[in-house]
Amino acid sequence: MKLKLTPTQNLCVGFLESGYKLIQSDEQFFFVKGDRKQKVLPKTLEALVNRGALSHKQDGSYCLTDEFIEHRKRMKYPNDPDHHTKH
């Protein structure tokens, strides 16, 4: 897993972490939450999959990988061992 993300990739991860859903409409992808909608390019999603941050499921949906979620927890709480284990 390549852990360094671009600002755009970090923004996409932030959308998913804050409860946005990723939907596809025709050939375009959007993060959607309530009335809010933000377009995301397919190449950005592909890059996140290649870096190990997202997984692309058989049903066509995307989600953050468990490994990436754990990495984010370690980065957010580097000195707190309680956040390094799964609850």
C-alpha positions in Angstrom: 0.0 0.0 0.0 1.4 3.4 -1.0 0.4 5.6 1.9 1.2 9.1 0.4 -1.9 10.6 -1.2 -2.3 13.7 -3.3 -4.5 16.5 -1.9 -7.3 15.5 -4.2 -7.0 11.9 -3.1 -7.0 13.0 0.6 -10.1 15.1 -0.1 -11.9 12.0 -1.6 -11.0 9.9 1.5 -12.3 12.7 3.7 -15.6 12.7 1.9 -15.9 8.9 2.5 -14.8 9.3 6.2 -17.4 12.0 6.8 -20.3 9.9 5.5 -20.6 10.8 1.8 -21.7 8.0 -0.4 -20.0 7.4 -3.8 -22.5 7.0 -6.6 -22.2 6.5 -10.3 -24.4 8.3 -12.8 -23.8 7.3 -16.4 -20.0 7.5 -16.8 -19.6 10.1 -13.9 -18.9 9.5 -10.2 -20.1 11.7 -7.4 -19.8 11.9 -3.6 -23.3 12.6 -2.3 -24.6 13.5 1.2 -28.0 15.0 1.6 -28.3 17.9 -0.9 -24.5 18.1 -1.4 -22.9 16.6 -4.4 -19.2 16.6 -5.5 -17.9 15.2 -8.8 -14.9 12.9 -8.7 -12.9 11.7 -11.7 -12.7 7.9 -12.4 -8.9 8.2 -12.6 -8.8 9.5 -9.0 -10.8 6.5 -7.8 -8.5 4.2 -9.8 -5.4 5.8 -8.2 -7.0 5.3 -4.7 -7.6 1.6 -5.5 -4.0 1.3 -6.8 -2.7 2.8 -3.6 -4.7 0.5 -1.4 -6.9 3.1 0.1 -10.1 2.0 -1.7 -11.4 -1.4 -2.7 -13.7 -1.8 -5.8 -16.3 -4.4 -4.9 -18.0 -6.8 -7.4 -21.2 -4.9 -7.2 -19.4 -1.8 -8.5 -19.3 0.1 -5.2 -16.2 1.5 -3.6 -15.2 1.5 0.1 -12.2 2.4 2.2 -10.0 -0.7 2.9 -9.6 -2.0 6.5 -5.8 -1.5 6.1 -6.2 2.1 5.1 -8.7 2.8 7.9 -6.1 1.4 10.4 -3.4 3.5 8.8 -5.5 6.6 9.2 -6.1 5.8 12.9 -2.4 5.4 13.5 -1.7 8.7 11.8 -4.4 10.5 13.7 -3.5 9.1 17.1 0.3 8.3 16.8 0.9 8.1 20.6 -2.3 6.4 21.7 -2.0 2.6 21.7 -5.7 2.2 22.3 -6.4 3.5 18.8 -4.0 1.0 17.2 -6.2 -1.9 17.8 -9.5 -2.8 16.3 -12.4 -2.3 18.7 
